[in-house]
Amino acid sequence: MNDKYITVTQLTRYIKYKIDNDVNLNEVFLKGEISNFKAHSRGHFYFTLKDEGSRINAIMFASNTKKIKFMPQDGMKVLVTGKISVFEANGGYQIYVNDMLEDGIGNLYIAYEQLKKKLEQEGLFRKEYKKKIPKIPNRVGVVTAPTGAAIKDIISTIKRRWPLAEIILFPSLVQGENAKEDIVRQIENAKNYNLDTLIVGRGGGSIEDLWPFNEEIVARSIFSCNIPIISAVGHEIDFTIADFVADLRAPTPTGAAELAVPQKADVENYLNQLKIRLNKAMQHKININTQKLEEIKSRYIFQNPIAIYQAKELQFDSILDRLKFASKNLTTIKEKKFISIMSSSIFQNPKRLIESKQNKYLQLISKLETLSPLLTIQRGYSMTKKDGKVITSTKEVKKKDKIEITLTDGTINAEVI
């Protein structure tokens, strides 16, 4: 009886089998609006594709996401190509997307605008990061294809305008899948050649042909290069990301060559102008110094130089007279002082002075002995001290005080009772 019942899994597998083998569902082209977009860390895209009346889940595996040039966002209207199948775990049908375009706008244009906005927000286009292009370079590098009109125009223009400049070609792919890596490699290689200026570019072409110069790795390589870079990609109407990042943008490869080197005739004219200005400046300097020389020559000192000598002679005589007078006056004063000293008693009778000093000394000794308390003690008196201080009254002590009594032959320690 239960044989007519099947499991949910069996039903889902049957539906999946039917859908997978329907040729009309193996390749479908859908248009709709993206919602619930999620970019997985492994590179897969998960989102919902919807219109006014319905919706379908969609998945785009990493192997296919690498092919698109823009980042999908919620609300973006897209055109997708893919296969319809059933996800057995929930029984829902979904589309496995192989390719995606934004509805109404080219795929490459979307990628261009997204990268431009990203790099502009990071500041890679700011003027303060632009390096100055040397006016008169000695060595110019060119990253471009080794054949074609671009390199020929650049070389012929540089040689015509400034033949003194050395040109170094760094041959590179300029279109195709591998071109971006080759351009970056040659920019890095150019850093080893002591270049004054580096031209990076190619001739005209479609947006697909010019696309390597819209790649992020090329833009960042140009920005980080220590050589001033002139971008020269396509024609005047073509603008690439490389143009915005480079230190200077040229409308064409020929224009880049014109910006990289000066015109020989312009330099010669400039040098002639400098020569004229230098001659004028030198003549002006000579005229000023000649005038100063004439003014100096006309001064009184140069008209009558002996007058300076005579004035100095008079000044010298005056100083010499003052010196002689001062010397004589000082000698007289010293002589008088010497005579006064020699006539003093100490030099007339030094023995008498010594005897006088000895007598005075003995008198002082006698006075000291008379006033000495030791002599008083020897006559039968004593001297009493408290804390090292002589006591002259009973009021200066009280009971229990420690005192010292000094006699002729010693000291007695006592206590007041």
C-alpha positions as CSV (number, residue, x, y, z in Angstrom):
1,M,0.0,0.0,0.0
2,N,2.9,2.4,0.8
3,D,4.6,1.7,-2.5
4,K,2.9,4.5,-4.2
5,Y,4.4,7.1,-1.8
6,I,7.8,8.6,-2.4
7,T,10.1,10.6,-0.3
8,V,10.7,14.4,-0.6
9,T,14.2,13.7,-1.6
10,Q,13.1,11.4,-4.4
11,L,10.6,14.1,-5.6
12,T,13.2,16.8,-5.5
13,R,15.7,14.6,-7.4
14,Y,13.1,13.9,-10.1
15,I,12.3,17.6,-10.5
16,K,16.0,18.4,-10.6
17,Y,16.5,15.7,-13.3
18,K,13.7,17.1,-15.4
19,I,15.0,20.6,-15.2
20,D,18.7,19.7,-15.7
21,N,17.7,17.8,-18.9
22,D,15.5,20.5,-20.3
23,V,17.4,22.1,-23.2
24,N,15.4,25.3,-22.7
25,L,16.8,25.7,-19.2
26,N,20.4,24.8,-19.9
27,E,21.1,28.3,-21.1
28,V,18.7,31.1,-20.1
29,F,19.1,34.9,-20.5
30,L,17.5,36.8,-17.6
31,K,17.2,40.5,-16.7
32,G,16.3,41.8,-13.3
33,E,17.4,43.8,-10.3
34,I,20.0,42.5,-7.8
35,S,19.0,42.3,-4.1
36,N,20.5,40.6,-1.0
37,F,23.9,40.6,-2.7
38,K,26.7,38.9,-0.8
39,A,30.3,38.3,-2.0
40,H,31.7,35.2,-0.2
41,S,35.3,35.2,1.0
42,R,36.0,32.3,-1.4
43,G,35.0,34.6,-4.4
44,H,31.4,33.3,-5.0
45,F,28.5,35.7,-5.5
46,Y,25.1,35.0,-3.9
47,F,22.1,37.2,-4.7
48,T,18.5,37.4,-5.7
49,L,17.4,38.4,-9.1
50,K,13.9,40.0,-9.1
51,D,11.4,42.0,-11.1
52,E,8.0,43.5,-10.3
53,G,6.3,40.1,-10.1
54,S,8.7,37.5,-9.0
55,R,12.2,36.6,-7.9
56,I,14.8,33.8,-8.3
57,N,17.9,32.9,-6.2
58,A,21.2,33.1,-8.1
59,I,24.7,32.0,-7.5
60,M,27.9,32.8,-9.5
61,F,30.9,30.7,-8.7
62,A,34.4,32.3,-8.3
63,S,35.6,30.8,-11.6
64,N,33.0,33.0,-13.4
65,T,33.2,36.1,-11.1
66,K,36.8,36.7,-12.1
67,K,35.6,37.4,-15.7
68,I,33.4,40.4,-14.9
69,K,35.0,43.9,-14.6
70,F,32.7,45.4,-12.0
71,M,31.4,44.7,-8.5
72,P,27.6,44.0,-8.4
73,Q,25.5,45.9,-5.9
74,D,22.0,45.9,-4.5
75,G,19.6,47.8,-6.8
76,M,21.7,47.3,-9.9
77,K,19.9,46.1,-13.0
78,V,21.7,43.4,-14.8
79,L,21.6,41.0,-17.7
80,V,22.7,37.5,-16.7
81,T,23.4,34.2,-18.6
82,G,23.2,30.9,-16.8
83,K,21.6,27.5,-16.2
84,I,18.5,26.7,-14.1
85,S,18.8,23.9,-11.6
86,V,17.4,22.7,-8.3
87,F,19.2,22.9,-5.0
88,E,18.3,19.6,-3.4
89,A,18.8,20.8,0.2
90,N,15.8,23.1,0.2
91,G,14.1,22.0,-3.0
92,G,14.3,25.5,-4.5
93,Y,15.2,26.2,-8.0
94,Q,17.9,28.8,-8.8
95,I,20.0,30.1,-11.6
96,Y,23.8,29.4,-11.8
97,V,25.1,32.5,-13.5
98,N,28.0,32.2,-16.0
99,D,28.1,35.8,-17.2
100,M,26.7,39.2,-16.1
101,L,26.4,42.7,-17.6
102,E,24.7,45.8,-16.3
103,D,21.5,46.4,-18.1
104,G,21.9,49.3,-20.5
105,I,25.6,50.1,-19.7
106,G,28.7,48.3,-20.9
107,N,30.5,45.9,-18.6
108,L,33.9,47.7,-19.0
109,Y,32.4,51.1,-18.5
110,I,31.0,50.0,-15.1
111,A,34.4,48.6,-14.1
112,Y,36.1,51.8,-15.2
113,E,33.8,54.0,-13.2
114,Q,34.0,51.8,-10.1
115,L,37.8,51.8,-10.1
116,K,38.0,55.5,-10.9
117,K,35.8,56.3,-7.9
118,K,37.8,53.9,-5.6
119,L,41.2,55.3,-6.5
120,E,40.0,58.9,-6.4
121,Q,38.7,58.3,-2.8
122,E,42.1,56.9,-1.9
123,G,43.7,60.1,-3.1
124,L,45.7,58.7,-6.0
125,F,44.6,61.5,-8.3
126,R,45.6,64.4,-6.0
127,K,47.8,67.2,-7.3
128,E,50.1,67.1,-4.3
129,Y,51.3,63.7,-5.4
130,K,52.1,64.7,-8.9
131,K,55.9,64.8,-9.7
132,K,57.3,67.6,-11.8
133,I,58.3,66.7,-15.3
134,P,62.0,67.8,-15.9
135,K,62.3,70.5,-18.5
136,I,65.5,69.2,-20.1
137,P,65.9,65.5,-19.6
138,N,69.0,63.5,-20.4
139,R,67.3,60.1,-20.6
140,V,63.7,59.3,-21.5
141,G,62.1,55.9,-21.1
142,V,59.2,54.5,-23.1
143,V,56.9,51.7,-22.0
144,T,54.9,50.6,-25.1
145,A,54.8,48.1,-27.8
146,P,58.1,47.7,-29.7
147,T,56.3,48.0,-33.1
148,G,53.6,50.2,-34.3
149,A,52.9,53.9,-34.8
150,A,53.2,55.0,-31.2
151,I,56.9,54.2,-30.6
152,K,57.8,55.5,-34.1
153,D,56.1,58.8,-33.4
154,I,57.6,59.2,-30.0
155,I,61.2,58.5,-31.2
156,S,60.9,60.7,-34.2
157,T,59.4,63.6,-32.2
158,I,62.1,63.4,-29.5
159,K,64.9,63.2,-32.0
160,R,63.5,66.2,-33.9
161,R,62.9,68.3,-30.9
162,W,65.8,67.4,-28.6
163,P,68.3,65.1,-30.2
164,L,70.5,65.2,-27.1
165,A,68.1,63.0,-25.1
166,E,68.8,59.3,-24.9
167,I,65.7,57.1,-25.5
168,I,65.3,53.7,-23.8
169,L,62.5,51.4,-25.0
170,F,60.9,49.0,-22.5
171,P,58.9,46.8,-24.9
172,S,55.6,45.6,-23.4
173,L,52.3,44.1,-24.4
174,V,49.7,46.9,-24.6
175,Q,46.5,44.8,-25.1
176,G,45.2,41.4,-24.3
177,E,44.8,39.4,-21.1
178,N,48.5,39.5,-20.1
179,A,49.2,43.1,-21.0
180,K,48.6,44.5,-17.5
181,E,51.3,42.3,-15.8
182,D,53.8,43.1,-18.6
183,I,53.2,46.9,-18.3
184,V,53.8,46.7,-14.5
185,R,56.9,44.6,-15.0
186,Q,58.4,47.1,-17.4
187,I,57.6,50.1,-15.2
188,E,59.4,48.3,-12.4
189,N,62.3,47.5,-14.7
190,A,62.6,51.2,-15.8
191,K,63.5,52.2,-12.2
192,N,66.9,50.7,-12.7
193,Y,68.0,53.0,-15.6
194,N,68.3,56.4,-13.9
195,L,65.6,57.9,-16.1
196,D,64.5,61.6,-16.0
197,T,61.1,60.9,-17.5
198,L,59.0,57.8,-18.4
199,I,56.3,57.7,-21.0
200,V,53.7,54.9,-20.6
201,G,51.1,54.4,-23.3
202,R,50.1,53.1,-26.7
203,G,48.2,54.2,-29.8
204,G,44.5,54.4,-30.3
205,G,42.0,51.5,-30.2
206,S,38.7,50.3,-28.8
207,I,38.0,50.4,-25.1
208,E,38.8,46.7,-25.0
209,D,42.2,47.4,-26.6
210,L,43.0,50.2,-24.1
211,W,41.7,48.3,-21.1
212,P,45.1,47.2,-19.7
213,F,45.6,50.9,-18.8
214,N,42.4,50.8,-16.8
215,E,43.6,47.9,-14.6
216,E,44.2,48.6,-10.9
217,I,47.7,47.0,-10.7
218,V,48.8,49.3,-13.6
219,A,47.4,52.4,-11.9
220,R,49.1,51.6,-8.6
221,S,52.4,50.8,-10.3
222,I,52.3,54.2,-12.0
223,F,51.4,56.0,-8.7
224,S,54.2,54.3,-6.7
225,C,56.9,54.8,-9.4
226,N,59.7,57.3,-8.3
227,I,60.1,58.4,-12.0
228,P,57.9,61.2,-13.3
229,I,55.5,59.5,-15.7
230,I,53.6,60.9,-18.7
231,S,50.6,58.9,-19.7
232,A,49.9,58.7,-23.4
233,V,47.1,56.3,-24.2
234,G,45.0,56.3,-27.3
235,H,43.7,59.5,-28.9
236,E,42.8,62.9,-27.3
237,I,39.2,61.8,-26.5
238,D,40.4,58.7,-24.7
239,F,40.7,58.9,-20.9
240,T,42.0,55.9,-18.9
241,I,42.7,55.4,-15.2
242,A,46.4,55.6,-16.0
243,D,45.8,59.2,-17.2
244,F,44.4,60.2,-13.9
245,V,47.2,58.6,-11.8
246,A,50.1,59.7,-14.0
247,D,52.0,62.9,-13.2
248,L,51.0,64.3,-16.5
249,R,48.5,63.2,-19.2
250,A,49.3,63.6,-22.9
251,P,46.5,63.5,-25.5
252,T,48.5,61.2,-27.8
253,P,51.9,59.5,-27.8
254,T,53.3,62.3,-30.0
255,G,52.0,64.8,-27.5
256,A,53.8,62.9,-24.7
257,A,57.1,63.2,-26.6
258,E,56.5,66.9,-27.0
259,L,55.8,67.2,-23.3
260,A,58.8,65.1,-22.3
261,V,61.5,67.1,-24.1
262,P,61.9,70.8,-25.1
263,Q,62.1,72.2,-28.6
264,K,65.7,72.7,-29.6
265,A,64.9,76.1,-31.1
266,D,63.0,77.2,-27.9
267,V,66.0,76.3,-25.8
268,E,68.4,78.2,-28.1
269,N,66.1,81.2,-27.9
270,Y,65.9,80.9,-24.2
271,L,69.7,80.7,-23.9
272,N,70.0,83.8,-26.2
273,Q,67.6,85.6,-23.9
274,L,69.7,84.6,-20.9
275,K,72.9,85.7,-22.7
276,I,71.3,89.1,-23.3
277,R,70.1,89.4,-19.8
278,L,73.5,88.3,-18.4
279,N,75.3,90.9,-20.6
280,K,73.0,93.6,-19.4
281,A,73.4,92.6,-15.8
282,M,77.2,92.5,-16.1
283,Q,77.3,95.9,-17.8
284,H,75.0,97.4,-15.1
285,K,77.3,95.9,-12.4
286,I,80.3,97.4,-14.2
287,N,78.7,100.8,-14.4
288,I,77.8,100.8,-10.8
289,N,81.3,99.7,-9.6
290,T,82.9,102.3,-12.0
291,Q,80.8,105.0,-10.5
292,K,81.7,103.9,-7.0
293,L,85.4,103.8,-8.0
294,E,85.2,107.4,-9.3
295,E,83.6,108.5,-6.1
296,I,86.3,106.9,-4.0
297,K,89.0,108.4,-6.2
298,S,87.5,111.8,-5.8
299,R,87.6,111.7,-1.9
300,Y,89.9,114.0,0.0
301,I,92.0,111.2,1.3
302,F,93.1,110.1,-2.2
303,Q,93.6,113.7,-3.3
304,N,96.0,114.5,-0.4
305,P,97.1,111.2,1.3
306,I,100.0,112.9,3.1
307,A,97.5,114.8,5.2
308,I,96.5,111.6,7.0
309,Y,100.2,110.8,7.7
310,Q,100.7,114.3,9.1
311,A,97.6,114.1,11.3
312,K,98.8,110.8,12.7
313,E,102.2,112.3,13.3
314,L,100.7,115.1,15.4
315,Q,98.5,112.6,17.3
316,F,101.6,110.4,18.0
317,D,103.7,113.4,19.3
318,S,100.8,114.3,21.6
319,I,100.5,110.8,23.0
320,L,104.3,110.5,23.4
321,D,104.5,113.8,25.4
322,R,101.7,112.7,27.7
323,L,103.5,109.4,28.2
324,K,106.8,111.0,29.1
325,F,105.0,113.4,31.5
326,A,103.1,110.6,33.2
327,S,106.2,108.5,33.5
328,K,108.3,111.3,35.0
329,N,105.5,112.2,37.4
330,L,105.1,108.6,38.6
331,T,108.8,108.3,39.1
332,T,108.8,111.4,41.3
333,I,105.9,110.1,43.5
334,K,107.6,106.7,44.0
335,E,110.9,108.4,44.9
336,K,109.2,110.5,47.6
337,K,107.5,107.4,49.0
338,F,110.7,105.5,49.1
339,I,112.5,108.3,50.9
340,S,109.7,108.4,53.5
341,I,109.9,104.7,54.1
342,M,113.6,104.7,54.4
343,S,113.5,107.6,56.9
344,S,111.0,105.8,59.2
345,S,112.2,104.5,62.7
346,I,112.0,100.9,61.6
347,F,114.8,101.4,59.1
348,Q,116.7,103.9,61.4
349,N,116.8,101.7,64.6
350,P,115.2,98.3,64.1
351,K,116.6,97.0,67.5
352,R,114.9,99.6,69.5
353,L,111.6,98.8,67.8
354,I,112.0,95.1,68.8
355,E,112.8,96.0,72.4
356,S,109.7,98.2,72.6
357,K,107.5,95.4,71.3
358,Q,109.0,92.9,73.8
359,N,108.3,95.2,76.8
360,K,104.8,95.7,75.7
361,Y,104.3,91.9,75.4
362,L,105.6,91.3,79.0
363,Q,103.3,94.0,80.3
364,L,100.3,92.2,78.7
365,I,101.4,88.8,80.1
366,S,101.6,90.4,83.6
367,K,98.1,91.7,83.3
368,L,96.7,88.4,82.2
369,E,98.3,86.6,85.1
370,T,96.8,89.2,87.5
371,L,93.3,88.5,86.1
372,S,93.7,84.7,85.9
373,P,91.3,82.8,88.2
374,L,94.0,80.2,88.7
375,L,96.0,82.6,90.8
376,T,93.0,83.4,92.8
377,I,92.5,79.7,93.5
378,Q,96.2,79.3,94.5
379,R,95.6,81.9,97.2
380,G,93.0,79.6,98.9
381,Y,89.9,80.3,96.9
382,S,87.8,77.8,94.8
383,M,85.7,78.1,91.6
384,T,82.3,76.5,91.3
385,K,80.7,75.7,88.0
386,K,77.3,74.3,86.9
387,D,77.1,72.8,83.4
388,G,80.4,74.4,82.6
389,K,79.3,77.9,83.7
390,V,80.9,79.7,86.7
391,I,78.4,80.2,89.6
392,T,78.5,83.6,91.4
393,S,75.3,83.4,93.5
394,T,73.4,80.8,95.5
395,K,70.3,81.7,93.5
396,E,71.8,80.1,90.4
397,V,71.5,76.6,91.9
398,K,68.9,74.4,93.5
399,K,68.7,71.1,95.3
400,K,69.9,68.0,93.4
401,D,71.9,70.2,90.9
402,K,75.3,68.7,89.9
403,I,78.2,71.1,90.5
404,E,82.0,71.1,90.0
405,I,84.3,72.7,92.5
406,T,87.8,73.6,91.2
407,L,90.7,73.8,93.7
408,T,94.4,74.2,93.3
409,D,95.1,70.5,93.0
410,G,91.9,69.2,91.3
411,T,88.2,69.2,90.9
412,I,85.4,68.0,93.3
413,N,82.0,66.8,91.8
414,A,79.2,67.5,94.3
415,E,75.4,67.7,94.6
416,V,73.5,70.6,96.2
417,I,71.4,69.5,99.3
